[in-house]
Amino acid sequence: MSFAQSLLESVLRIAEEKKAKRITRVVVDVGELLMLNPEQLRFCYDVITKGTIAEGSELELNIVKPVIRCTLCGREFDTPFALCDCGGVVSVEGGKDAIIKKVEMEV
């Protein structure tokens, strides 16, 4: 619920800056490593937008996979490991962020 609340606060702040009357759609890139359940997030968003200018808006979530690669050999993995078979350390890039990509609104 707290993630949905923070998301709504950010979206409402953007809408206020643009003097929006209604928010119709919000697009967010969500990192897979945040371990957020998209259905639960949409449900929480629908609940907390009631009575706001975002009520009834569509929440589009794009799940972003991290790039997990060995710093020595460059081998890529699907899940984070501490060490690669070659003995190299695995680096994790991305997949840990939530970025509001678009807020569609009526002004």
N, C-alpha and C positions, 0 to 999 in steps of 0.2 A: 504494500500500500504506500510506503514512504517513497518508493521510486516513482510511482504514478503521481503522487502529490507533487514531487519536485518537478516532474515533467510538466504537469499542468501549470504550476507557478511560472515556469519559464515560458510556456506558450502564451499564457495570459499577459505576461510582461511584454512579449513581442507584439501581441495584439493591441495592447494599450499604447505602445509607441507609435503604431500605425493607425491609431484611432479606429480600430475595427469594431463593427457592430455584431459580427458573428464569425466564428471559426467553423469551417466546414471540413477541413482535412488536415491531419498532422502526419508527417512522414518522419520516422526515426530509424536510424541505423543502430542496432543493438548488438554489441559484441557477444559472441557465443559463450565466452568465458565468464560473463556476468551471471550465467546460469538463471536467467529470468524465463519464466514460463509465459509464452506469448498470450495464451488464452486467459491466464490469471491477470496479466497486465491489462489486457483489453477490458476485462470485467471490472477491475478496480478503476480504470480510466472512465468507463461508462458511469460508474457509481459516483465518483467525485466531480464529474463535470455537470451533474444535475444542478440546475439553477444558475449556471454560468453561461457566458456567450459561447462556450465550447460544447454545450449540451447537444448531443446528436451528431457530433463530428466524428468522422471516420479516423481511426488510428491505424496507420499502416506501419508495420514493423518489418524491417529488413534485417535478417540475422546475418551478422558478419563473422566469418570464420577467421581465426588467427592464422598467421603464417608461422609455422613451427619448423625451424631448420637448424641443422648442426652448423656450428661456427667453423668447424674444420673442413668437413667434406661436402657440406651443402645439402645433404640428404634432407628431404622434407618428411614430416610426420603429421598424422591426423590428431594425435593427442600429445600433450606436453610430457616429456621425459626429462630426467636430470642429465643423463649422459647418452651419447650415441654409441653404437657398437664400435665405432672407430676410436672411441675414447674422447671425442670432442664434447664440449658443452652445448646443450641445446638452447637456442634463443627463441623467445616468443615475441612476435610483433603483432600488435593489433588484437582485436577480439575482446578487448577489455573496456571499450568505450561505449557510451551512448551519445549519439550526435543527432540533434534535430536538424534534419535536412531541408524540410519544407513545412511551412504553415500556410495553408490556403484559407483566406478569410474574405468576408464582405466588408468593404469600407464605406 
